[in-house]
């Protein structure tokens, strides 16, 4: 893994974790439209005519990164997606095979033989289906959002999508935000909020965006800051009638549907909460979880467990480990230094190993070292994953992106 210097981390606000990719959710970006002030220089008298303008024509808008998905070897017996970009055959989760690698896109499994991914066609964000056996592709749906192709706030059939539109800034530079749900072939405004223009600097373990449909598509969970900077509400809506069934005014650091009607999320203040339609919200665990995820059968939860320590002269720092726990309570496993867990099967969790990094204090006490582990909840084994050469989940800058998707 490449080392990252302090200056680069400060510029980036340390929001890009090597264990996961910051995947922006669907949004139409707000933009200020200042009026350009043009001036022309006049030649001295007695020649009153202005000199020709020396201003350059405006530069063309940058071309969006082209989405691509490269596959080889055909579908696997048991497949999983890592960080929305890499598809692996994990019939043997210790010795996986790379099936597909995506770039500038977000990929989902459709069935045992096909994937769906996003791309831009004629300035529209679209969902494309690819058959992993024949390579044949077809367009599934056009999405509504003018968003990057790596947006993840859509269902695989294109029938549901969450996105935002933005109004003009007021005198305080706050922008009105409308959060929309596209469903049943029609557009609906779920709610309206606002937020300031511009970005902020956030630490590595700051708030995480949430836009997640329940497995049966009956509910949608949204964290306000996904679309409005500094938003602090976790909201759950019923998809059928678009009614808000729950709202909580605490900032979140990731969430997951544990079952069709159980949503768990981590709060930045340090707890794991759970909501159900009948029981409402309750405290699930009191440890400081970050980026929770769940197994496909809903029996297990996993997340990054943050432990704060104090040392002189650098002060407070956070050391992460991975925690895996029974969703209903009971058996719990905790690893050594690690982050970004994801279930690649119903019983095996991949996570990124971290190393101590004292030179980065107080900004980050640890950083992923490029090694991926596989933890098996059936026997408690913790083994290093053996990727084939060139098949590691790495992006263009060499950073490992494993295993959960940020957002």
Number of C-alpha atoms within 10 A of each C-alpha: 14 11 9 11 10 15 9 10 17 14 10 15 15 19 21 17 20 26 30 25 23 19 21 18 25 26 23 17 13 17 13 11 8 6 6 6 5 7 8 11 11 12 11 9 7 6 9 9 11 11 11 9 10 8 9 6 6 6 6 6 6 6 6 11 13 12 17 16 18 11 18 13 11 16 21 19 12 15 22 21 23 23 24 27 25 27 26 23 21 21 16 12 26 19 13 21 22 24 22 22 22 20 19 20 22 25 29 21 18 15 10 13 16 18 20 23 29 30 23 21 11 6 9 16 21 20 26 21 23 22 18 20 13 10 13 10 14 11 13 18 16 17 23 23 24 18 19 25 27 24 25 25 25 23 17 22 13 19 16 22 22 28 25 26 19 21 14 14 18 10 7 8 13 17 22 18 21 20 20 20 23 21 16 11 9 9 14 15 15 17 15 15 14 20 19 17 16 10 8 11 12 13 16 16 18 16 25 22 24 26 26 23 26 18 15 9 15 15 24 26 24 23 29 26 20 22 28 24 17 16 20 17 17 23 19 24 19 17 20 11 8 18 13 16 14 17 15 13 12 15 23 31 26 27 30 24 26 23 18 15 16 19 23 25 27 29 22 19 12 17 18 25 19 20 19 16 14 8 9 11 17 12 12 17 15 11 14 19 28 31 28 26 26 26 23 17 11 17 16 22 25 28 30 26 26 21 13 12 11 11 10 6 8 12 10 15 18 18 21 27 22 25 23 23 19 17 18 11 12 7 11 14 13 16 17 13 19 29 34 32 33 28 25 24 19 15 17 23 24 27 31 30 25 23 18 15 14 13 12 16 18 16 20 21 20 22 24 25 19 22 19 28 22 23 26 18 19 8 8 11 10 16 14 17 19 17 17 11 6 8 16 21 24 19 15 7 8 14 22 24 28 30 27 26 24 23 25
